[in-house]
Amino acid sequence: MVRAARQQTLKQKLRMWYAVLILVLGLSVVLAYFFTTQRQAREVAHRELGNQLTLQAMMIENWLRERMSDIRQMSETQAVQKLQKDGIRRNFESFIRQQHEFERLVFVNMNGEMELDTSSTSGALVADREYFKAAQQGNSYMSDVMIGRLSGKPILAFSYPTYDEHGSWSGLIFGSVRLPTLQHVIHTLDNDNAEFYVLDWQGTLITAPEDLQLDPQQNVKIDTEIVERARGGISSGASYLNYRNERVYGEYRLVGGGRWIIIGEIGRHDLFANIYNTMFVVSAIIVIFLIVSYSGIKILTRRIERPLALLLEGTKHLKEGGFDYRIEASSFRQAPVELRELCDTFNLMSGKLESNVRLLEEYALLDPLTGLHNRRYMMQTGGQLLLGALASGKTCTVLMVDIDYFKQVNDTYGHLMGDLVLRYVATRIREACGSGDIAVRYGGEEFMILSLQSDEEHGRTMAEKLRTSVASIPFEEQGLRIPLTLSIGGVTKREAVEDGDGTEILWKLIRVGDQALYDAKRSGRNRVAWRAAHE
């Protein structure tokens, strides 16, 4: 063989070395492309999972805060402060009707006895429970997932301490929430390839992947490598076997004050399927171009490397929250069809993320029934606007508006007609408000108006105008004529404030406005009552 090699002509040697060069370069390019693309695909997958987990963690935390806020607001009602059992019971029943996520509300007195319970007879003693001990210390409490004693289904429990009119601890409000509502929050951002689920610290499933059916009477535990990473605070991009014994890549986030783990996973096969197909096509193209000329290889690699760099740059923008980022499709005009499809898919995904985030932000601040902003919007923006207006020497007014006998409308004509009545009143409120006023649906049939440059005289005039506009023109719909009246409580704040907590000032005005509203109710309804801001 050596002798035969020595006897080869120059042409034969050049052909041989050219063939070797083609094979080496071709193999090098193919392997480099494979490992680089595989690594970049893993990085993109981890970034996407991380972005989606961050968004879902934010949604879960907001959901938990909202549920605790619901219980806190129930504990701060006047009926609770005065320990009026009938009033508390009515508040409970109204709350359960309006807030369908809660299946049960309980008032526990300071002796640990359940005095009022929406789901069963009262009288049980719970003085040894953790939430009762937390309330004694003046703390709120959120339980781990547990099986409801009455429903036999997994629930979360929230509690908040209550205080009487003198500020003395009087017990607690306890509420239980069904887990399917949390399951819906988790699966809102599911996609075709990745799946998300939540575990507690022991690995017990709180929400399950959509294809995993859980028996609500059983505690299903998962003890995979990603759970161990979360417990140890370890970040790793390595694959592992999931609960189906499939090779996957995953990311995790801690939520609920570090008590829960939310996990996102994507299958290794799903992640690399397109890469394997693309590699076959690219390998064929590379071999052909290497045979034709070295310049062809250079052009091809340039056409592949630049689109990948653009895609990687795009994922960095998404990671930093730039959901409006788009890759110029013209940059992929010369790229292989698979990469053009990947560019289109990236832009479509980015657009969907931007749209989902915008919808979530808008939905969180709007009341979908009336089109007015909701109480959260008032609490987020009203305090700062109020503080700024008072600091500049303006007089501000808060009006608390309630539809009289609204329950009778629902009971007599049905909830659909009740919804139309709410929209009608919201329209009258918009007409009564000026450009510097903020109107929100505060809850149920109660509305709130914050006027940032309105003295008491102007506020009373606006309230009377609103009350008269509703009382003088009955609501008409579908041949029905329903007379409506409003009770309005008002309070004016005129003292200049240089600094402070605008939200706290707003809360105080709301409480005084509510008291004025109750004065109007007690005085016979269909009237405006006023109280001083310092009351």
C-alpha positions, 0 to 999 in steps of 0.5 A: 500500500505504501509502495502504491501511494508512492507511485501515485501521480500528483493529480491522484495525490491532489484528488486524494487530499482534496477528498480528505479535505472535503470529508474533514471540512464537511464532518467538522462543519456538520459536527460544529453545526450540530453541537452549536445548534443543540447548545443554542436550542437548549439555551433558548429553551431554558430562556423561554422556560425561565421567561414563562416561569417568571410570568407564571410566578408573578401571576401566582403571587398576584393571585395569592395576594388577591385572595389574602386581600379578599380575606383582609377586606372581609375582616375590616368590614364594619360588621366585623368591627362591631361583631354584628353576626347578622351583618357578618353573615350577610357579608359572607353570603354576598362575598361567596356569591360574588367571589366564586373562587372561595368555597367557604368563609368562617368567623372564629371568635377569640376563644377559638370557636367557629361562630359563623360558617357558610358551609356547615354548622358552627361551634367547632373549636380550632384554638390549636390550629396554626392559623388561630395561633397566627391570628393571636399574634396579629399575623395573616396565614396561608396554609399548605395544600390540604384536603377539605374536611367538607368537600374532600377536595384539595384546598388552600386556606387563608386567614386574617385577624379581626379587631373590634372598634377599639382596636382589640383582637376579636378573632379571625376570618378564615376562607378556603379556596378550591385548587382548580382556580390555581390550576387555571392560572398555571395553564393559561400560558401553556404551549404545545411543547412545554408543560408546567406544574406546581409542587410543595416543598415535599414534592406533592403535586399542587397543580398537575400537568394537563395530561396527568389526571389526579385523584383529589383524595390522594397526595401524588408526589414527584421526586425527580432531579429538578425537585432536588435542584430546587431544594438545593437551590441549584441551577443546571442546564443538564437534562434529566428523567421526568415523572414519565421517565422521559428525558427533558430539560427543565427550569424552576421558580419558587413562589408563595414565599418559597413554600412552593416550586413551579416547574416548567419542562420541555422534552428533549425529543421535542426540542431537538426534532427540528434540529435533526431534520435541519441538520440532515438538510444542512449536511447535504447542502454543505457537502454539495457546496464543499465539492463545488468550492470553498467559497460556497461553504463560506457563504452557506455558513454565513447564511446560517450563523447570522440568523442564529445570532439574530435569534439568540439576540431576540431571546435576550430581548425577551428575557429582559422583558422586551416582548415587542422585539421582532426580528427583521424577516428580510435578514432571513431572506437568504437563510434556509427555509427551516431558519425562516420558519424559525424566524416567523415562529419567534416573531409569532411567539413574541407577538403572542407574549406581548399580547398576553402580557398587555391583556393581563395588565389591562384585565387586571385594572378594568372591570369587564362588566361596566368598562370602568376601572376596578378597585385595584386600579384605584388603589394603585394610582388613586393614592399617588394622584390624591397625594399630588393633588393635596400637595399642590393645594387642591381640594379633593372629594371621594364619593361612595355610590351604592345602588339601593335594593339592588339585590331585589333587582337580581332576585326579581329580574335575574342576574343578567338584568342586574348586569344591565342595571350595573352598566346603566348606572356606570354610564350615568356615573361617567356622564356625571364625572369631569375630566379630572375625576376617576370613577371605578366599580368598587365591588358588587353594586358599589361604585367610587368616584375620586375627584382631584379638584373638587370642594365640598360644594362641587362634590355635593352638586355632582353627587346630587346630579348623579342621584337625580339623573338615576332617580328621575329616569327609570331604567328601561330594557326589554319592555321592563321599566325598573325605577332605580335610586342611589345612596351616596356618601361623600367626604372632602379632603382639603388639608395640604399634604407635603409627604406621606402615604397616598394610599393610606390617605385614600383608605381613610377617605374611603372608610369615612365615605363608606360611613357617610354611605351608611348614613344615607342608607339609614336615613331612608336611601335615595339621598346624599350624606356627607361626613368630615374627613377627620371623622 
